[in-house]
Every structure is written in structure tokens, then in C-alpha cells.
Amino acid sequence: MADTLLGITDLKVAYGGIQAVKGISLEVRQGELVSLIGANGAGKTTTLKAITGLQAAGSGQIEFFGRSIKGQGPWDLVRQGLVMVPEGRGTFTRMSITENLLMGAFSRKDKEIDADLEKVFGIFPRLKERRRQLAGTMSGGEQQMLAMGRGLMARPKLLLLDEPSMGLSPIMVDKIFEVIDTIHRQGTTVLLVEQNASRALQLATRGYVMDSGEITMRGEASALLSDPKVRAAYLGE
């Protein structure tokens, strides 16, 4: 489709002799929020790592704006607008909040970095309040906000979020999903990987269910959310 940002066809990824991703196909279109859900160990993070060049892909195709990006390094992909916020946040703990955010703009040469920094502070007021604080002294939820803000500083055309709610308190989980919704509504296309299937599908346009390295279900997010198989397997019903 002409509006497809990310297209994956028959992708396989192996760790040694273990086939972690077994020939999956999916797409993310311009303006969507797509959720990829599944249990721990299903292959979701491996899929994101293959997309972003952090893990070597085996057979299959990965296309961004209709062009193959398979084999490209993550630094090249960031410059093209493909940006991932990793599981575990990956903040620079001995750098300040502002310095961490500016690291997200390391590949940019334009004159709008300061303006984008203020936009990020508008989305995350808590970061602005503590802009000089060292990242390593922040709570897990605050570091997740920082990691997301850093990703936005790269001006992503597609933002990949890997388990953003993992390990957070219920109140902070609510805040993180609220921010994801805001980011999407402001025009950023998002691929969201989440174990919290209910919250992820409530936000999404479309969804994919991954199990043991394979896509087992796909469709409109609202349809998946009401599907008895999904509710039984991932919503505890």
C-alpha cells in the first residue's frame, strides 16, 4: 500500500540454533498506532531488534517507505526516522535529563532542536521541572518518560516502543499510556510492543498477536480486544 511506512514480509530471526521469529509478516501504515502483543518470550522484542538493525535478520524482507532497510545499522535508521525506545529505558544515568534528551537529537543538523526540546517538556512537565537532575536518580516511571522524550527528539516518522509499561506502578502505567495516546494524536505513527494487551489494544488502530515466534492473529484492535481467544489467553478471562 502507498501509505505503508513499515512492511515486513516472511521475516525469520535466529539466535544460534533457536528460531526466535518464524516467518512473520506485518505492516504499519502512516498515522496508525499498531500494537504487537504476546506473552513474554513470544519474539516481540527480537522482532523490533531486527527491524532496527540491533539483531541480524535472517530471510525475509524489511521495508521502510517502500525501500529495503535490511542490514542497515541503527544509526542509519534513526537518520531516516525509524526510532526505537528500548525495553529497560537505556538512559544515560550520569547525564542530566536535558543532556539525555539532546542525545536523541545527535544526528540532527537543523536549527529547531531547542524548539523540539520545549515541545518534549510540554508533553512531560515533570522532566522540565527536573531538567538538571541526573537521570540515574529518577524513578523507573520518570526514566521511561525520559526515554520516550529522547526518542521524540529524533523526530521519528515511526516510533517503536518496547514494553513501555514494564515494571511500573499502576499510576505510572496510566500516565505512560496517556502519553502514548498524546504522542499518537499529535501525529506520530507508533508500533507498540506490550504485554499489557488490554491497554495496548484500547489505544491501537490495529493489532497483531504473536506466539512462539509466529503471528497467530491480526485485525482491527477493537475486534481483537473482544475476541474470546485473545481475552482468554491475554486478558485472564
N, C-alpha and C positions, 0 to 999 in steps of 0.2 A: 504493500500500500504506500501511496505517496507521502502520507503523514507519519510513517513509521520511523521513529528515532532509532530504536534498538531492535534488531531482528536476529534471533538465534535459531539455527536450524541443525537438528541432529547432533547437538554438542555432546561430546564424551570427554571426561576428565578422569585420569587415573593417578593414584598415589602408589607408586611401586606396582605391585600386582593387584591392587584393590581398585576396582572400577567404582569411583565415587559418584560420577554423573554418567548416566547410561542413555545417551542419545536424546536429550530433551530439545524441545522447540518452544519458543515463546516470543512475544513481541510487546513492545511498549510504544504507544503512539503519542504524538505531540499533545501535550495538555493533560494526559492521564495521570492518575495515581494508581499504579498496579501493585497488588500485594502478592508476594510469594510466601505461602505458609507451609508449615510442616513441622514434624517433631524434630527434636534435637538429633543430629546425625543423618538427616534426610538428604543432605547435599546442597542446602541453600547457600551457605557461606562459600563453599567450593565453587558454586556457580558464579557468585559475584567476583570471586578472586580471578576466575578465568576470564570474565568479561573485562576486568580492569588490568589484566596483564600481570597480576601478582602470582598467578599459578598457570603453568603451561597447559594449554588446551590440547586435547588430542584431535580426533577427527571432528568434522562439522564446521559450521560457519558462524561467525560473529560479525554482524554488520552494524555500523553506526552511521546514520544518514545515508544508508544505501551503499556504503563503502566498507570493505573488509578491514577490520582492525585486529584481526587475529595475529598474535605475535608481537604486537606493539607494546612498549613499556608504559607503565602507569603515568610517567611524567609527560609522555607524548599525548596520552588520552586526556589528561587534565587540561592541556592546552586546547584540545578540541571540544571541551565542555562536558566530558564524561568524568564525574567526580563521585567518589565513594566516601561515606563516613563509616569507618570500620567498627566492627564489634569490639568492645573494650575501649572505645574512645580514642586512645592513642594520643593524648595531649602531651605537650612538652612541659613536664611538671616543674622545671626550674625556670621557666619563662613566664612572663606576666600574661594575663588574659589578652591584653591588646597585642602583645608580641605573637601569641598563638594565632590570633585572628589574622594578623598580617602575613603569617606564614602561608595561609590559604591563598594569598594573592601573589605568591612568589614568582609565578610565571607571567604575571601581567605587566604590561609596559604603559598602560593608559593613565590618564590623569584623574580617574574617578574612584580611586581606591579609598580615599578619605571619605567620600560621599557614601560608598558602599559600607564602610565601617560604621557610619552613623545609622544606616538602614538596619544593619545587623543589631546594633544596640537598641534600635526601635522595636525589633522583634524580641530581643532578650534584654529587658531593662535591668535584670539582675547583673548581667555581665557589665553593663555600663557603670553601675554602682560600684563594682569591684574591679574596674579595668586595670588597676595597678597591682592587684593581688596575684601571687604566684598560683599557677594552675594546679600544682600538686597539693595545695592547701584547701581546695574546693571539695564539696561533696560529690558523690557519684552523679547525681542528677545535674548539678551545675557543670560538671565536666562534660556530660552528654550535650548540654546546651552549647558549650564551648566548641565541641567537636562539630556540631551541626552548623554553628556560626562560621567556623573555619571553612567548612565545605561551601557555604554560600559565598564566601569571599572570593572563590574561584570563578564565580559567575557560571554555575553549571547549566548546561542545556538539558542534562539528565542527571538527577541526584539519586545515588544509590544509598539506601540506609540499611545497615546490617544490625538487626536486633537492637534498636534504639531504646527499648524499654527494659532490657535485661538487667536484673539486679536492683531495680529502683523501687522506692516506696510507692504505695498506691496513689498518693497525692502527686508525686513527681511523674508517675506514669500518665496521669490525667494531663499534666502540663505538657509533657513531651508530645502526646498525641494531638493536643490542641495546637501546638506549634507546627507540627507536620501539616495539619489541615490549613493553617495560615499560610505556610510556605507554598503549598499547592494552589491555594486560592489566589495567591499573588502572581501566579503564572509559571511556577517551576514544575516541570514534569518529574515524577518521582517513581522509583521502583523500590518498594518497601519489603524487606525480608523480616518476618516476625514470627515468633512462637505464639504470641497473643493473637490467636486467629480472629476472635470476635472483634477486638478493637481494630485490627488491621483491615478486615473486610468492611466494617462500618464506614471507614474512610475512603475505601478504594472505589475506583470505577470498574475495574475488572480484577479477577484473581486467578491464581494458579495454586494447585495443591501438589506438593512434592512429597514423595515417599520412597525411601530406599533408592535414591538416585534417579527416579523417574517422575514425570508429570502424570499424575493419575486423574486429575480433574481440572477443568478450566471453565471460565464463563464469567458472566456478569457477577459482580461481587454480591449483590443482593440475592441472587439465585443460589450462590454457594453458601451464603450465610443461613439460608433457610433449608438447605439440603440435609435430609436426615443423616446421610453418611458423614458429612462434614461435622454436623452437630454432635454425633456420637463419638467420632474419632478425636475432635479437637476442641469441642466446647463442653465436654463432660456430661452430655445428655444421653 
